[in-house]
Amino acid sequence: MRLLLSLRAALAIAAGLVLTFVQSHSSLLGLFTFAGFAAVSAILVPLASLLFARANFLESLAQGAVNAIAAIFSWFMATNADQTIQSLLWCVSSWAVIIAVLELYFAKKQLKASAGSKERNISATLALLLAIAYLVIGFDETSSVGLLSAYLVLSGVHLGISAASETAK
């Protein structure tokens, strides 16, 4: 489980740092970066789960499928849409809601007091907050990309702390 959390943390932080330090904060950059993050997560997380943490393989596979669909849709919208800001808002918020529901479902399946359950609940809360902010507030282009960057970095830091502080089983 530590490896999966560390991998998810590294991917989220890497994507967040790309969005933070690239000078163009366009929605097109946000879509391409999100598509890359989702695509790499869709491949690496289930693969690492299969190789190292077989107990969580089906959960990682479900999240990988959602990430793959989000990556394909985001890539398609980035290359074919005229309104990239709306595409970014809808792609990311749809992904965030579905991922949050999956996280909450998997947390409910685990023991309520376990560290994994708490980690999943916090991850779901962060994803839902991102989706709510995107759907309710409706930011401009720069703020939308900045919020996605902030979410990715915060989520990555949270997952990294969870990986480092997970108790031995």
C-alpha positions as CSV (number, residue, x, y, z in Angstrom):
1,M,0.0,0.0,0.0
2,R,2.9,2.4,0.7
3,L,4.2,2.0,-2.8
4,L,0.8,2.8,-4.3
5,L,0.3,5.9,-2.2
6,S,3.9,7.0,-2.9
7,L,3.3,6.5,-6.7
8,R,0.0,8.4,-6.6
9,A,1.7,11.2,-4.6
10,A,4.6,11.5,-7.0
11,L,2.3,11.6,-10.1
12,A,0.0,14.2,-8.5
13,I,2.9,16.4,-7.3
14,A,4.6,16.2,-10.7
15,A,1.5,17.3,-12.6
16,G,0.9,20.0,-10.1
17,L,4.4,21.3,-10.4
18,V,4.1,21.4,-14.2
19,L,1.0,23.5,-14.0
20,T,2.6,25.7,-11.4
21,F,5.9,26.5,-13.1
22,V,5.0,26.6,-16.8
23,Q,4.4,30.3,-17.6
24,S,1.3,29.7,-19.7
25,H,-1.7,29.0,-17.5
26,S,-4.0,28.4,-20.3
27,S,-6.9,25.9,-20.2
28,L,-5.3,24.0,-23.1
29,L,-2.2,23.4,-20.9
30,G,-4.5,22.4,-18.1
31,L,-6.3,19.9,-20.3
32,F,-3.1,18.4,-21.7
33,T,-1.5,18.2,-18.3
34,F,-4.6,16.6,-16.7
35,A,-4.8,14.1,-19.6
36,G,-1.1,13.2,-19.1
37,F,-1.6,12.8,-15.4
38,A,-4.7,10.7,-15.8
39,A,-3.1,8.5,-18.6
40,V,0.0,7.8,-16.6
41,S,-2.0,7.1,-13.4
42,A,-4.3,4.8,-15.4
43,I,-1.3,2.7,-16.5
44,L,1.1,2.8,-13.6
45,V,-1.1,2.6,-10.5
46,P,-2.9,-0.7,-11.5
47,L,0.3,-2.1,-12.8
48,A,2.1,-1.4,-9.5
49,S,-0.9,-2.7,-7.6
50,L,-0.8,-5.9,-9.6
51,L,2.9,-6.4,-9.0
52,F,3.3,-5.3,-5.4
53,A,-0.1,-5.0,-3.6
54,R,-2.4,-7.6,-5.0
55,A,-5.0,-7.0,-2.3
56,N,-5.9,-3.6,-3.8
57,F,-5.7,-4.6,-7.5
58,L,-9.5,-4.4,-8.3
59,E,-9.7,-1.0,-6.6
60,S,-6.7,0.3,-8.5
61,L,-8.1,-1.2,-11.7
62,A,-11.4,0.6,-11.2
63,Q,-9.6,3.9,-10.6
64,G,-7.4,3.2,-13.6
65,A,-10.4,2.7,-15.8
66,V,-11.8,6.1,-14.7
67,N,-8.5,7.7,-15.2
68,A,-8.1,6.2,-18.7
69,I,-11.5,7.5,-19.7
70,A,-10.8,10.9,-18.3
71,A,-7.4,11.0,-20.1
72,I,-9.0,10.1,-23.5
73,F,-11.8,12.5,-23.1
74,S,-9.5,15.3,-21.9
75,W,-7.1,14.7,-24.8
76,F,-9.9,14.7,-27.3
77,M,-11.4,17.9,-25.9
78,A,-8.0,19.6,-25.9
79,T,-7.4,18.8,-29.5
80,N,-10.9,19.3,-30.9
81,A,-12.8,21.8,-28.7
82,D,-13.1,25.5,-29.2
83,Q,-14.2,26.2,-25.7
84,T,-11.3,24.7,-23.8
85,I,-12.1,26.4,-20.5
86,Q,-15.5,24.7,-20.4
87,S,-13.9,21.5,-21.4
88,L,-11.4,21.8,-18.6
89,L,-14.1,22.5,-16.0
90,W,-16.3,19.6,-17.1
91,C,-13.5,17.1,-17.7
92,V,-11.9,17.7,-14.3
93,S,-15.1,18.1,-12.3
94,S,-16.6,14.9,-13.8
95,W,-13.4,13.0,-13.1
96,A,-13.3,14.4,-9.5
97,V,-16.8,13.4,-8.7
98,I,-16.4,9.8,-10.0
99,I,-13.0,9.4,-8.3
100,A,-14.5,10.7,-5.0
101,V,-17.4,8.3,-5.2
102,L,-15.0,5.4,-5.8
103,E,-12.8,6.5,-2.9
104,L,-15.8,6.8,-0.6
105,Y,-17.0,3.3,-1.7
106,F,-13.6,1.7,-1.1
107,A,-13.2,3.5,2.3
108,K,-16.6,2.1,3.3
109,K,-15.4,-1.4,2.4
110,Q,-12.3,-1.0,4.7
111,L,-12.4,-1.0,8.4
112,K,-13.7,2.4,9.6
113,A,-10.8,3.1,11.9
114,S,-8.0,1.9,9.5
115,A,-5.5,4.3,8.1
116,G,-6.5,3.4,4.5
117,S,-10.1,4.3,5.2
118,K,-9.1,7.7,6.6
119,E,-6.8,8.4,3.6
120,R,-9.5,7.5,1.2
121,N,-12.0,9.8,3.0
122,I,-9.6,12.7,2.8
123,S,-8.8,12.1,-0.8
124,A,-12.5,11.9,-1.6
125,T,-13.2,15.2,0.2
126,L,-10.4,17.0,-1.7
127,A,-11.8,15.7,-5.0
128,L,-15.3,16.7,-4.1
129,L,-14.1,20.2,-3.1
130,L,-12.4,20.5,-6.4
131,A,-15.5,19.5,-8.3
132,I,-17.8,21.8,-6.3
133,A,-15.5,24.7,-6.8
134,Y,-15.3,24.1,-10.5
135,L,-19.0,23.7,-10.9
136,V,-20.4,26.3,-8.5
137,I,-17.9,29.1,-8.7
138,G,-16.8,29.0,-12.3
139,F,-13.4,30.5,-12.5
140,D,-11.6,32.2,-15.3
141,E,-8.9,30.4,-17.3
142,T,-5.9,31.2,-15.1
143,S,-7.7,30.5,-11.8
144,S,-9.1,27.2,-13.1
145,V,-5.6,25.9,-14.0
146,G,-4.3,27.3,-10.7
147,L,-7.0,25.5,-8.7
148,L,-6.2,22.2,-10.5
149,S,-2.5,22.7,-9.7
150,A,-3.3,23.4,-6.1
151,Y,-5.5,20.3,-5.9
152,L,-2.8,18.1,-7.4
153,V,-0.1,19.4,-5.1
154,L,-2.3,19.2,-2.0
155,S,-3.5,15.7,-2.9
156,G,0.1,14.6,-3.6
157,V,1.3,16.0,-0.3
158,H,-1.6,14.2,1.5
159,L,-0.8,10.9,-0.2
160,G,2.9,11.3,0.5
161,I,2.3,11.9,4.2
162,S,-0.1,8.9,4.2
163,A,2.5,6.7,2.6
164,A,5.2,7.8,5.0
165,S,3.1,7.4,8.1
166,E,1.2,4.2,7.2
167,T,1.5,1.7,10.0
168,A,3.1,-1.7,9.3
169,K,0.7,-4.5,8.8
